[in-house]
């Protein structure tokens, strides 16, 4: 798989999506219900689209009620200023220049040896710099309009937004760019980066019967903690349903991921410390404890997650209904192209529900696996954080952060394509 490095710019672009400073009195912050907020004023003047003709109070009512901190913070963002900053910030332009001139093949070990220095020396420092020097300052300069969002982030993910992003970047870099030394199946002493080891480990799929692929991959999501080492070594293991299973790692002359499982495990263990994963979801009247995804001896039946996603009062349905209202308001609701994101999503869920019912999902962690004759060197030393109890609103946090940044960057990048 050959990729041009410029496609990695999605991450720094998202990171810079909030660069435009806004000044407001926290007591007078506008929301997405107000048609005269900063966001809509900016988009209207920039695109010559009459946003003020839309009934924003109706379109965004449910979303504003569910995510008031997201609504307030998003409304304070000026996407036109974001785009201007994206095209004029010297450090960002330097990153773009470096990324644009780079090309690599992620299907080869040499390709990963090329991309990891790019990630470690250019992309990650770029994002860190934007978070610490630009984004956090910009959010703080909204006159309090983004304070509630920042507080919710810290409550749900323990760390402040910039520290949370920094840790995820470093854990992710360890997963992809740790250096593994081992003797492969051909008895050749080998040094390669974990991004290649992890992806290459799945190449055994190219040599097995197509009907066997899905059952093996579904078992990958049903590995108990005490079976983790056997499962990823390609040995027989007992899945979360109590049945015997085998995943074809290490077969057909394809090496297992070996010690590269270690940084993956470290990432999972970090995620499970988040208060975000210590909450209870409402799956149409059935309580689902998210921590069961990680807890030894526990699991979550797949159809319960689908039920949560399609429960009318939960965020996925609120978001889809909002999208339907917005699209209909902009393009109209004709018989030829009606907007029915809700119906489409429910149809997809219905088609896979029977398969999901058969799954007892679990994210294996803390397996304490040993890897004889293998060593690993991680580029970052990341310290996780002790957690506290989550707030009742934690269910909505991940979406709200992404929606706030995503709305600004999407409009900015779209306008960049037009102009």
N, C-alpha and C positions, 0 to 999 in steps of 0.2 A: 504494500500500500504506500504509494508515493504521495507526499503532501508538500505543498508549498508552505513555508514557515509563516507566511503572512496570515494564514488561517488561524494561527494561534492568537491573533490580535483580538479575537472575540473577548478574551479574558481581560486584557488591559482596557479594552474599550468599555466593558461593563464596569470595570473598576473606576474609570474616569467619568462615569455617567452622571455623577452628582457634583461636578466641579464648580458649577456656577453659584456664587454666594448670593443668598437672599437675606434681606433684612426685614424682620417683622416683629410685632409685639405678640408674645405668646398668647395673650388673652384675646387677640383678634385674628388668630390664624384662620385662614379659609380652608375649606375642604373640597373634595371632588363634587360636592353638591352645589357649590358656588360657581356659577358660570364665569364670574369675573376674577377667578384666582390666577395666580402667576402662570401656572402651566397652560391654561386655556388661552390666556392673553398672548402668551408667547407663540403657541401653535397657530393661533388665528392670524397674527401679523406675519408670521413666517410662511404660512402655506396659502394665505388668502382664502381659507375655508371658514365659513361662518359657523364656528363652533357655538356661538352664543344662541344660535337658532335651535340647538339641541336642548331637550328637557333633561339636563344633567341631574337635577334633583331626583327625578324618577329613575333614570338609568343607573345611577351609582348609589341609590338608597341602601340596598341590601349590603353592598360592599362596604359602604361607609359605616354601617351599623356593626358589621362583623370585624372590620379592621379600621377602627377610627384613627389609630396612629399612622397607618399607611396612607389613609386618605388625606390626613393633614400634611404629612411630610411630602407626599407626591405633589400635592397642590401648590407647594412652595418652590417647586423646581422649574427652572427656565431652560427648556431643551435647546433653544436657539443659542443661548450662552454656552451650553454644554458642547454643542457642535463647534462653536467658535474656539473654545478651549482645546478641543480635540485636534483641531487643524492648526493651532498656533503654538501649543506648548512644546518647547524645544526638546525636553527630555522624552516626551511621547513620540515626537517625530524621529528622534534618534533611535528609539526602540523600533519604530516602524521600518526605518531604513535598514536596520540590521536584519529584522525578520523577513522583509521583502526579498533580500538578496540571498536568503538561505533556502536550501532545499534538501530534503532527506527522505529516505525510504524506511518506513517503520516496519517493513517486512523483513528487514535484515538486521543482524547484529551491528554492522557498521553504521547503519542508519540511526540506530539508537545511540551509538557512540558520538554521532554528530548532533543529535537533537538535545541530549542532556546538557552539554555545556551551554547551549543556547537558552535552555530553560533556567539553568542555575545562574548564569552570568548576565542574562539580558531580561528575559520575560519576568521572572520572579522578582528581581530587584525593582523592575519598573512598576509592578503592581504594588509592592510594599511601599515604595516611595509615594505613589499616588494615594494610597490609603492613609499614610501617616501625615503627609504634607498637604494634601489637597482635599480628600474626601471628608476626613474627620473635621477639618477646619470649616469646610463648606456646610456640613450638617450643623455644626455648632453656630454658624453665622445666620441660621434661619430664624433667629430671634425666639427660639424655643419651639418652633413648629415641628422639629424632628426629635425633640428630647424624649418624647414618649416611645417612639420607635427604638431609639438607642437604648433606652432602659429595658424594653421588652427583649431586645437582642441579648443583653447581658444577663437577664433573668433566665432566658431559655438556653443560652449557650455558655453561660458562666463568664466568658471573657467579653470585653468590649468588641465592637464590630471589627476594628482594625487588627486586634490581636487574634480574634477568631479566624479571620481570613489569612493572616500570616501563618498560623499553626496549620491550617488546612493545606496551604501551599507547600509547607515544609514536609508534612506527612505525605502529601501526594508526590513530592519530589523523591522522597525516600522509597516510595512504592515503585516509581518508574526508573530512578537513576542510581539506586544502590548497586555497588559492584559486587558481583558474585564470582567466586573462584571455586571450581569443582572439576571432577573428572567425569566426562560425559559417557554416554552409553557405548561409544566407540573407543573408550579407554584413552581419550585425548584430554590432557589437562587444558581447561578452558577458562577464560575470563570474559564475562559478558555482563551487560547491565540488565537489571531486573525487568525493565519494560519489555525487553526482548524475551527473557526467560518466561515471563508470565503469559505473553501472547503466544509464543511458540509452543508452550505446553499444550495448548488446545488444538494444535495441528493434527493430533491423532484422529480428530473428527473426519479428516479427509480420507481416512483409510477404513472407516467402518460403515456398516449398512445405514442408510439414511433413516430408517425407522428406529434405529437405536439412539439417535442423537438426542431427541426430545426427552425420552425417559432419563438419560444420563444427566442432561442439563437440569431437569427438574429435581433430580436427586442432589444436585449441587446446592440447591436452596433448602435442603432438608438434612443437613449434616449437624448432628449433636456436637457439643463441645468436646466430649471425650472420644469422639470418632474423627476428629479433625485431621489428625496426623495420618491415619490410615486412608481416609478419603482422598486427600491431595497427593498421597504417594502412589495412588492407583491400586491400593489393596482393598479387599472386601471390608465393608463396614456395615453397621446397623444404623439405618436412617431413623428419622424422628417418628416414623410410623411403626418402628419395630421390625421392619423387613430388612433382608439382606440386599445390599446394593454394591455396585462397583462402578467407578468412573474411570474411563480408559487412559488416565494419565500414565505416562511411562511406557506405553505400548507402541507397536509399529515403528520402533526405532526413534521415537520422539521423547526427548528428555522431559522429566517432570519439572515443575517450577522450583522444587527443592527449597533451599533456604530463603528464596525470595518470597515465600509465604510469610516470613517473619515481619517485614514492614507492612504487609497487608493486615496482619493480625494487630499490629500496633495502631494502625489507623482505626480499625474497628473498635479496639479497646478505648481509643480516645473518643470516638463518637458515642459510645455507650455511657460515657460519663456525663453527657449533656443532660440537663434537666428536661430538655425537649423530649427525650425518650423515656421519661419517667411519668408520663401522663396516661390518662385513660381516654380512649376514643369511644364514641357512641356509634355503633354499627347497627342502626335501625333498632335501637332498644337493647342491643347486646353490648356489654362493656368489654373493651379490648385493651389490655395493658400492653403498651408498646415495648416495655422492657422485656416482655416475654420473648422478643426476637433474639435476645442475647443471653437470657438467664438459663443456666444449666437445668436441663430437664423440662424446659418450657418451649412452646412454639405457638404460632398463630396460624389458624386455618385460613387459607388464601381467600376464600369467598367472603370472610368477615371484613377484610380490607376493601374488597370491592363493594360490599354492602355499606361500609363507612363512606366510600367515595360517592355513592349514589343516594345517600340519605339526604332528603330535601333541605334540611337545616344545616348541613355541613358545607364547608368551604368549597369543595370542588363544584357542587351544584350551584352555589351562589355565584362563583366565578363564571361558570358557563352561562347562567341566566343573564348575568351582566353583559357578557360578550354578545349574546343574542340581541339584547336590547340596543346595545351600541351599534352593532352592524345594521340592524333594521332601521335605526334612526338615521344612519348615514346613507345607506344605499337603497332603503325601502324594502318592503316585504312582498316581493312579487311571487307569483306561482312558479316562475322559472328558476328563481334562486332564493328560496326562503332560507332564513338563518335558523338552523335548528341544531346548535351545538349540543344542547341537552339531549335531544333525541338520538343524535349520532353516538354520543358517548355511552348512553344507556344501551344502545344496540350492540356496541362493542363488548361492553361488560356482560351482557346477556349471552353473547356467543362464547365467552371463555369461562363463564361462571362454573360450569360443570367440571372443567379441568381444575379450576382454582379450589373447588370444594375438596378435591382429593389431596391437596397439598397441606402439609404442616410445616410452615416456613420457620426457618431459624438461621441466624447469622453466626456461624461458629467463631469462637474466639478463645484466647488464652489456652491454646492446646498444649503448650509446653513441648512442642515437637523438637526432636534432635535431628541433626543433619551431619552424619559422619563424613569426614573428609571435605566439608564445605565451609567456606568463610564468606562473610559479607561485610562490606564497608558502606555505611550510610552517609550521605552528604550532610545531613542535618541531625542535630540532637534536639529533640522536641520534648518539652515537659508538659504533660497533660495537667488538668486542673481538677481539684476536688469540687464536687457539685453540691448544690443546695436543692431544695424542693422547687418544682416549677410552679408558675402561676397558672391559673385556670385558662388564661388566654394563650398559653404556649403553643397550642395546636396550630395557631394561625401564623406563627412567627416566620417560618421558613418562606412561606408564600409571600408574606408582606414585604420582607427584605428584597426578594427577587422581583416582586412586582414594582416596588418603588424604583429600584435601579433599572429594571427592564423597560418600564414605560418611558423613562427619559432616554435611555440609549437607543431604544427601538425607533423612536421618533427622530432622534438625531441622525442615526445611520440611514434611515429612510430618506431624510431630506438630503443627506450627503450624496445618495445615489441620484436624486433628482437634479441637484445643483452641482 
